[in-house]
């Protein structure tokens, strides 16, 4: 029988099981690499017994470590992972459910502690094309970007393949994420297929980042404060492989919208007031103030008019002036924010650039 090793680790309500045969340990010790850098993949999993095996078997051989983080599954996910013969796999079990963001953070911490230069994230439901991993991880390994993320909307298939309600919800959240994060060139904010450098795993305060479904949105906000270079890369959307979605847009969109609103003001304070000063904060302040005053006064006058009171022309002009001024101040603030962050798109060329 092959010799096996088991290691138990407790941290953040986590138990980690790491096992490999003697031959497998030697294989792992040789360190597979990409562009001279070690690559790890974090696979957050919750009740994915049917697809977790297919996901892991599809991960390319240049990946050195696979951290499967079981987020307190109630099915056979853990058993399915333990049945795999891949020596790169390390299973980390949460003692309580922390959410998809919490599972990713656990994997990030493990990769950071192991000093892995590039850490990618792949969902356990086989919806991410493993053929795109080299593109994402390679961009980070070559130093072109600090954080590479997939964008399923680059391809013409997105509208036909992605369920309509998820496509439209994604579009709304992507717009809000642009404003909150300052990455105006980034779209498909809910895409979780990503790669990040070790340097930024060390810079980020991972415990501050939201641990549920809004994790990728909140992560972009934190990355912008550190001026990380972020870029989208085209990725083929995969649906209809037996995946199950527990996402309820009626609950998710308001929750993430509130998260992004708080993240926006936090980024303004951290990036443009505390760490450095930029006058765009005044433009945002005046824009929001004038817009709120204009809306408040307009609604009040409308109510008074419904109740039979007269509205003076001067009041109408004041409401219009406040709303126009508010929109202009806000648009100028957005333009300043775009200019401030325009160099954070990374260097090098995307696959879409090369095709043109």
C-alpha positions as CSV (number, residue, x, y, z in Angstrom):
1,X,0.0,0.0,0.0
2,X,1.3,3.5,-0.8
3,X,2.5,5.6,2.1
4,X,0.3,8.5,2.9
5,X,0.7,11.7,4.9
6,X,-2.1,13.7,6.6
7,X,-1.7,17.2,7.9
8,X,-4.3,19.0,10.0
9,X,-4.5,22.8,10.2
10,X,-7.0,24.9,12.2
11,X,-7.5,28.5,11.3
12,X,-10.5,30.7,10.6
13,X,-12.7,27.7,11.5
14,X,-10.8,25.6,8.9
15,X,-9.5,22.1,8.9
16,X,-7.1,21.2,6.2
17,X,-6.4,17.7,5.0
18,X,-3.4,17.1,2.8
19,X,-2.5,13.7,1.6
20,X,-0.3,12.2,-1.1
21,X,1.6,9.1,-1.8
22,X,5.4,9.0,-1.6
23,X,5.7,9.1,-5.4
24,X,3.1,11.8,-5.6
25,X,4.9,13.9,-3.0
26,X,8.1,13.7,-5.1
27,X,6.1,14.7,-8.2
28,X,4.7,17.7,-6.4
29,X,8.1,18.7,-5.0
30,X,9.4,19.1,-8.6
31,X,7.2,22.2,-8.9
32,X,5.3,22.6,-12.2
33,X,5.7,26.1,-13.5
34,X,4.3,28.7,-16.0
35,X,6.7,31.4,-17.3
36,X,9.1,30.4,-14.5
37,X,6.4,31.0,-11.8
38,X,4.5,28.5,-9.6
39,X,0.8,28.5,-10.1
40,X,-1.9,27.4,-7.7
41,X,-5.7,27.1,-8.3
42,X,-8.2,27.7,-5.5
43,X,-11.4,25.7,-6.0
44,X,-14.2,26.8,-3.7
45,X,-16.8,24.1,-3.4
46,X,-20.2,23.7,-1.7
47,X,-22.3,20.7,-2.5
48,X,-20.6,20.0,-5.8
49,X,-20.1,16.2,-5.7
50,X,-21.2,15.7,-9.3
51,X,-18.9,18.2,-11.0
52,X,-15.9,18.6,-8.6
53,X,-14.1,15.7,-10.1
54,X,-14.5,16.8,-13.7
55,X,-13.3,20.3,-12.7
56,X,-10.1,19.1,-11.0
57,X,-9.3,16.6,-13.8
58,X,-9.5,19.5,-16.3
59,X,-6.9,21.7,-14.5
60,X,-3.7,21.9,-16.7
61,X,-0.5,20.2,-15.7
62,X,1.4,23.5,-15.3
63,X,-0.5,24.1,-12.1
64,X,1.6,23.2,-9.1
65,X,-1.1,23.2,-6.3
66,X,-4.9,22.8,-6.2
67,X,-6.5,24.0,-3.0
68,X,-10.0,22.6,-2.8
69,X,-11.9,24.5,-0.1
70,X,-15.0,22.7,1.0
71,X,-17.4,25.3,2.4
72,X,-19.2,22.9,4.8
73,X,-20.9,20.7,2.1
74,X,-23.7,18.4,3.1
75,X,-23.3,16.0,0.1
76,X,-20.4,13.8,-1.0
77,X,-18.1,16.6,-2.2
78,X,-15.4,15.8,0.4
79,X,-15.5,12.1,-0.5
80,X,-15.3,12.9,-4.2
81,X,-12.2,15.0,-3.7
82,X,-10.5,12.4,-1.5
83,X,-11.2,9.8,-4.2
84,X,-9.1,11.7,-6.7
85,X,-5.5,10.5,-7.5
86,X,-4.2,14.0,-8.3
87,X,-1.1,14.6,-6.1
88,X,-1.5,18.4,-6.4
89,X,-4.8,18.4,-4.5
90,X,-5.0,19.8,-1.0
91,X,-8.4,19.6,0.6
92,X,-9.3,22.3,3.1
93,X,-12.6,21.9,5.1
94,X,-14.5,24.7,6.7
95,X,-16.0,23.9,10.0
96,X,-18.9,26.3,9.2
97,X,-20.2,27.8,6.0
98,X,-18.4,31.1,5.2
99,X,-19.7,31.7,1.7
100,X,-17.9,31.6,-1.6
101,X,-15.8,34.6,-0.8
102,X,-14.8,33.1,2.5
103,X,-13.7,29.9,0.8
104,X,-11.6,31.8,-1.8
105,X,-10.0,33.8,1.0
106,X,-9.0,30.6,2.8
107,X,-7.4,29.4,-0.4
108,X,-5.7,32.7,-0.9
109,X,-4.2,32.6,2.5
110,X,-2.9,29.1,1.9
111,X,-1.3,30.1,-1.4
112,X,0.2,33.1,0.2
113,X,1.7,31.1,3.1
114,X,3.1,28.6,0.5
115,X,4.6,31.6,-1.4
116,X,3.0,30.6,-4.7
117,X,3.6,33.4,-7.2
118,X,0.3,33.2,-9.1
119,X,-3.0,32.1,-7.6
120,X,-6.1,31.4,-9.8
121,X,-9.7,30.7,-8.9
122,X,-11.9,28.2,-10.6
123,X,-15.4,27.3,-9.6
124,X,-16.1,23.7,-8.8
125,X,-19.1,23.4,-11.2
126,X,-17.1,22.9,-14.4
127,X,-18.4,26.3,-15.8
128,X,-14.9,27.7,-16.4
129,X,-13.0,26.6,-19.5
130,X,-9.6,25.2,-18.2
131,X,-8.1,26.1,-21.6
132,X,-8.3,29.8,-20.6
133,X,-6.3,29.3,-17.4
134,X,-2.9,29.7,-19.2
135,X,-4.0,33.0,-20.6
136,X,-5.1,34.4,-17.2
137,X,-2.3,33.0,-15.1
138,X,0.3,33.7,-17.8
139,X,-0.6,37.4,-17.9
140,X,0.1,37.6,-14.1
141,X,3.2,35.5,-14.3
142,X,4.7,37.7,-17.0
143,X,4.0,40.8,-14.9
144,X,1.6,42.3,-17.5
145,X,-1.1,42.7,-14.8
146,X,-1.5,42.1,-11.1
147,X,-5.0,40.7,-11.4
148,X,-6.4,39.0,-14.5
149,X,-10.1,38.2,-14.7
150,X,-12.3,36.5,-17.3
151,X,-14.9,38.3,-19.2
152,X,-17.6,36.1,-20.7
153,X,-19.2,39.1,-22.5
154,X,-16.4,39.5,-25.0
155,X,-17.8,36.7,-27.1
156,X,-21.0,36.9,-29.1
157,X,-22.2,33.7,-27.4
158,X,-22.9,35.4,-24.1
159,X,-26.4,36.6,-24.9
160,X,-27.4,33.2,-26.2
161,X,-25.7,31.0,-23.6
162,X,-26.0,32.9,-20.3
163,X,-29.6,32.9,-18.9
164,X,-31.2,36.2,-19.6
165,X,-32.0,37.1,-16.0
166,X,-28.4,36.5,-15.0
167,X,-27.1,38.4,-18.0
168,X,-29.2,41.5,-17.1
169,X,-28.3,41.2,-13.4
170,X,-24.7,41.0,-14.3
171,X,-24.9,44.1,-16.5
172,X,-26.4,46.1,-13.7
173,X,-23.8,45.0,-11.2
174,X,-21.0,45.5,-13.7
175,X,-22.0,49.2,-14.1
176,X,-22.2,49.7,-10.4
177,X,-18.9,48.0,-9.9
178,X,-17.2,50.3,-12.4
179,X,-18.3,53.3,-10.4
180,X,-17.5,51.8,-7.0
181,X,-14.1,50.3,-7.9
182,X,-12.7,52.8,-10.3
183,X,-11.9,50.1,-12.9
184,X,-14.0,51.7,-15.7
185,X,-12.5,49.4,-18.3
186,X,-13.5,46.2,-16.5
187,X,-16.9,44.4,-17.2
188,X,-18.5,41.1,-16.2
189,X,-17.9,41.9,-12.6
190,X,-19.5,38.6,-11.4
191,X,-17.0,36.4,-13.3
192,X,-15.1,34.5,-10.7
193,X,-12.4,33.0,-13.1
194,X,-9.4,35.1,-12.0
195,X,-5.6,35.1,-11.3
196,X,-3.8,37.3,-8.8
197,X,-0.1,37.8,-8.0
198,X,1.5,36.9,-4.7
199,X,2.5,40.6,-4.1
200,X,-1.1,41.7,-4.0
201,X,-2.2,38.7,-1.8
202,X,0.4,40.1,0.7
203,X,-0.7,43.7,0.3
204,X,-4.5,43.1,0.7
205,X,-6.2,42.8,4.1
206,X,-8.1,39.7,3.1
207,X,-10.2,39.7,6.3
208,X,-11.8,43.0,5.3
209,X,-13.2,41.7,2.0
210,X,-16.8,40.6,1.8
211,X,-17.1,36.8,2.1
212,X,-20.3,36.1,0.2
213,X,-21.4,36.4,-3.4
214,X,-20.2,40.0,-3.7
215,X,-16.6,39.0,-3.1
216,X,-15.3,39.7,-6.7
217,X,-16.9,43.2,-6.6
218,X,-15.5,44.1,-3.2
219,X,-12.1,42.7,-4.2
220,X,-11.9,45.1,-7.1
221,X,-12.6,48.0,-4.8
222,X,-9.7,46.9,-2.5
223,X,-7.4,46.3,-5.4
224,X,-8.0,49.8,-6.8
225,X,-6.9,51.4,-3.5
226,X,-3.6,49.6,-3.9
227,X,-3.4,50.7,-7.6
228,X,-3.3,47.1,-8.9
229,X,-3.3,46.6,-12.6
230,X,-6.4,44.8,-13.6
231,X,-7.5,43.5,-17.0
232,X,-10.3,41.5,-18.6
233,X,-9.5,38.5,-20.8
234,X,-12.1,36.8,-23.1
235,X,-13.4,33.5,-21.8
236,X,-16.0,31.1,-23.2
237,X,-19.2,31.0,-21.2
238,X,-20.2,27.4,-20.2
239,X,-23.7,26.5,-19.1
240,X,-25.9,23.4,-19.2
241,X,-23.3,21.0,-17.8
242,X,-25.4,20.0,-14.8
243,X,-24.6,23.0,-12.6
244,X,-27.0,24.3,-10.0
245,X,-27.4,28.0,-9.1
246,X,-28.7,29.1,-5.7
247,X,-28.4,32.8,-6.7
248,X,-31.6,34.8,-6.2
249,X,-31.3,38.2,-8.0
250,X,-34.0,39.8,-6.0
251,X,-31.9,39.4,-2.9
252,X,-28.4,39.5,-4.5
253,X,-28.7,42.8,-6.4
254,X,-29.8,44.9,-3.5
255,X,-27.2,43.3,-1.2
256,X,-24.3,43.8,-3.6
257,X,-25.6,47.3,-4.5
258,X,-25.4,48.3,-0.8
259,X,-22.0,46.7,-0.5
260,X,-20.8,48.7,-3.5
261,X,-22.2,51.9,-2.2
262,X,-20.2,51.4,1.1
263,X,-17.2,50.4,-0.9
264,X,-17.4,53.5,-3.1
265,X,-17.2,55.8,-0.1
266,X,-14.5,53.7,1.5
267,X,-12.4,53.9,-1.7
268,X,-12.9,57.7,-1.9
269,X,-11.7,58.2,1.7
270,X,-8.8,55.7,1.5
271,X,-7.5,56.5,-2.0
272,X,-8.3,60.2,-2.5
273,X,-8.2,61.6,1.0
274,X,-6.0,59.5,3.4
275,X,-3.4,58.0,1.0
276,X,-3.3,60.9,-1.4
277,X,-5.5,63.9,-2.2
278,X,-7.5,64.5,-5.3
279,X,-10.1,67.2,-5.9
280,X,-12.6,64.7,-7.4
281,X,-13.8,64.1,-3.9
282,X,-15.2,67.7,-3.9
283,X,-16.9,67.2,-7.2
284,X,-18.5,64.0,-6.0
285,X,-19.6,65.7,-2.8
286,X,-21.1,68.7,-4.6
287,X,-22.6,66.5,-7.2
288,X,-24.3,64.2,-4.7
289,X,-25.4,67.1,-2.5
290,X,-26.9,69.1,-5.4
291,X,-28.7,66.1,-6.8
292,X,-30.2,65.1,-3.4
293,X,-31.3,68.7,-2.8
294,X,-32.8,69.0,-6.2
295,X,-34.6,65.7,-5.9
296,X,-35.8,66.6,-2.4
297,X,-37.0,70.0,-3.4
298,X,-38.6,68.7,-6.6
299,X,-40.6,66.0,-4.7
300,X,-41.7,68.5,-2.1
301,X,-42.9,71.0,-4.7
302,X,-44.7,68.2,-6.6
303,X,-46.5,67.1,-3.4
304,X,-47.5,70.7,-2.7
305,X,-48.8,71.1,-6.3
306,X,-50.9,67.9,-5.9
307,X,-52.4,69.4,-2.8
308,X,-53.5,72.5,-4.7
309,X,-50.6,74.9,-4.0
310,X,-49.0,77.1,-6.6
311,X,-45.4,76.6,-7.7
312,X,-43.4,79.7,-8.5
313,X,-41.2,79.9,-11.6
314,X,-38.2,80.6,-9.4
315,X,-38.7,77.3,-7.6
316,X,-38.8,75.4,-10.9
317,X,-35.6,77.1,-12.0
318,X,-33.9,76.3,-8.7
319,X,-34.9,72.6,-8.9
320,X,-33.6,72.4,-12.5
321,X,-30.4,74.3,-11.6
322,X,-29.7,71.9,-8.7
323,X,-30.3,68.8,-10.8
324,X,-28.2,70.0,-13.8
325,X,-25.4,71.2,-11.5
326,X,-25.5,67.9,-9.6
327,X,-25.3,65.8,-12.8
328,X,-22.4,68.0,-14.1
329,X,-20.4,67.8,-10.9
330,X,-20.9,64.0,-10.8
331,X,-19.9,63.5,-14.4
332,X,-16.8,65.6,-13.9
333,X,-15.9,63.5,-10.8
334,X,-16.3,60.3,-12.8
335,X,-14.1,61.7,-15.6
336,X,-11.4,62.6,-13.0
337,X,-11.7,59.1,-11.6
338,X,-11.3,57.5,-15.1
339,X,-8.2,59.7,-15.7
340,X,-6.7,58.8,-12.4
341,X,-7.1,55.0,-13.0
342,X,-6.4,54.9,-16.8
343,X,-2.9,53.4,-16.2
344,X,-4.3,50.5,-14.2
345,X,-5.2,48.4,-17.3
346,X,-1.9,46.7,-17.3
347,X,0.5,46.3,-20.2
348,X,0.9,43.8,-23.0
349,X,-1.8,42.7,-25.4
350,X,-5.0,40.8,-24.9
351,X,-6.0,38.0,-27.1
352,X,-8.8,40.3,-28.6
353,X,-6.2,42.9,-29.4
354,X,-4.0,40.4,-31.1
355,X,-6.9,39.2,-33.2
356,X,-7.7,42.6,-34.6
